Amino acid sequence: MNFVRRKLKNGMIIIMEKRELPIVVVGVANRFGAICESEKIKGVAHVLEHLLFTGTKTRTSEEISREIEKKGGMLNAFTSNEMTCFWFKLPSEHVFSGLDILSDMLINPKFDKEKFEKEKKVILEEIKMYHDDPARHVFDKIESNLYEKPFGGNVIGNKKSVSGLERDFTVSFFEENYNPKNYIISVVGNADFDKICNYFENKFKAGRGKPKPIIPVKQNKETMEEREGLDQAHFVFGAHAPLMNDEDYYALELLDAYLTYGMSSKLFMEIREKRGLAYAVKGIIQAEKSYSYYCIYVGTRKDAIDEVKRIILEEIGKVKDLKEKNLNEAKETLIGLRKITKEESSNVMNSLLSEELADKAENYYQHEKNIKKVKLSQVKRVAENMLKKYSISAIVPK
């Protein structure tokens, strides 16, 4: 591992894992996401993500994508609750071409009024798409059942909030919240760290302001939605979980590995292999700096939902009898998985950003050590807490 970090004079933090393979991935993340939005403007961070691709004062939207793609690269972005990230992956010799594109998007967005209205329509179609996909929408529902609004809603917003956004307000929101002091640059690959630091220090001037997050307020609800035209029921168990900077977070990862990772996991065996109640059984940890929750998804029959819920609760309850042998197997699973996912540089870029947002990027390289330190009592405590308060969301055939 060859890791370096630097804080620039303009406030930017740059973190990098140096690799020999002649490929580089660079992510520019702003500590600004859906957690900074009131209910009235829900989705504005995601709208801004879209708008920065619609053109700058020097490039059209087509030129933005073509200048990356003609070099064999890819350009993309994502919005989460606590960050918005723009990233590219390119052969190493073209790294500064990629940096020029990202810098232009962030410094010189055009915010054309006509394209602003068009992009809102695009996002409204995206909202419909996610809503109409029950296996996707059920996860939005579980977050809504775990947190009060405005946090507990869809990151991309809703029809009312997105439709109500005006161009001038959105531009002012960008100017207030996009500030180099809030930027984290994550680089993974073969590139000159000093030259990248110099580039960003010369290109970006320090600004004012800091996004004001809305503290998530926890709750627990159970909802079931009936829909016409479905053949399968989509069920999610969700519970609040330890934050990323909490030592019990690693116990949560181990609990998930034991319960849901792969075809040999406890819940896969009990729900699918022994009873044939589902095709898909999977666990998902959703966590950033200010929140953390754990989900178990099962695609099943409508008449089997009560049984699936009972099995999940029973198996979480049986964790109190977990043995050291089970814990050691889960540790080996997670350590091996981390080694495999490290192969993909964009995975590492994202993970470094997440760790930096939560605490510090160097924690990424302490994962194996922290997993090995977890005690059986910690895993049992995390499981016990899940049984005290939890939420359910289900979308079922009518």
Phi, psi and omega in degrees: 000129179235091186246138176222156176216154177205141171257125184275167180297331180277002176099347179296145172250128179244126178238143184212137167252116182279132177230159182271333179301134188283055178225147178222140173239133182231129176241131174251110184249139175252135180285063185209122180205203186295341180290346180266006189251139170280170181299325183295326183247025182303126179105357185294325178298318179291323176299316178297323175305313179296316188296327182292347176268354187273358176135152176240185179288348181237348183225144171279168177300323180294319180293324179302309182286320185295322182295334174276311188291327181291346176261010178084013184259183177226148181227132182204181180202164173209154175239132175239190178292329187237003175204158169236129186232135174245130186215157175222160174228126186214159165302144189304326184293346181254015186302321183283337171295318177295319179295323178298320179295308182299318181296318179297318179298320185276330184266324189238040180297140185276325181053049177301132185298319181294318179290330176300313180293322178295319183291328174299320178296321177300316182291324176299324175290324177296319177300316178298318181300313180293320179297321184281354175258097187298328180292337176269315186293331181297335177283327172296320180295321182292325176295320177296329180279342181264339183222144176289155174292151010273351182295315187281058178218178182293132178303324184275000176091192180226173185303316184293314185290319181290317179299328184278352181289136178252152186301311185296320178296316182296319177298316179295326178295319176299312183297328179285325193249346176262103189217128179309332177296341181258004185270140169240126177255123179246123182236131175226121178142197184262099181205163181272111185298315182298319180293322178294318178298315179297321179300308183292327180291324180279333187275325187247133175262143180297142179242192178246166173091153179214134179304141180257104182288153174262121183294124179297134177253121185284150172206174175221121180223158173236130180227150173224126180246130177263139179226143173289149171082006178264146173253339184240147173265139180246119189238134176227127169265132180223144179214146174296148188222169179299144178291163184298330181268011177265139181297336178284352178298323179290330174293324176298316178300320180291321177299316178298317179300318180293318186280321194226354184281115171080179185284350177261002182290160186299311184286327176298316180295315185288319186274315184267304189289317183279326187242347180062034184272349186204158168266311183257129172223117183210154177248146181221129173259124176248116185206140168224207185292317192259355183207160177200131174213158185240135181237146169236118181257139175221126171266116191215190174273153180300319183283357181257359185301315181298321179292318178299315178300316180299317181297316180300312181295321179295315183290324174295320178297325181288350178298339177299340179257012181302141181257161178302326179299315178297318181296317181294324176296318179295322177298316179297322178299310183294320180296319178293318179299318180298320179297321181289316182291338177296340182298326181270114187297327180292329174298316181293318177304313179296317182295321178296320177299314181299317180293322179293321179296319183282324183200281177206145186297331182300339179300334179303323184274358176259006187302309182300317179299316182290325176295316181296333182282343186296135179262156179303322182297328179292314179299318179295323179294317179297317179295318180298319180295327178296328182283340181287317180217127178208168179236159178226138168227142180213140172238120192230158175298142178274000000 
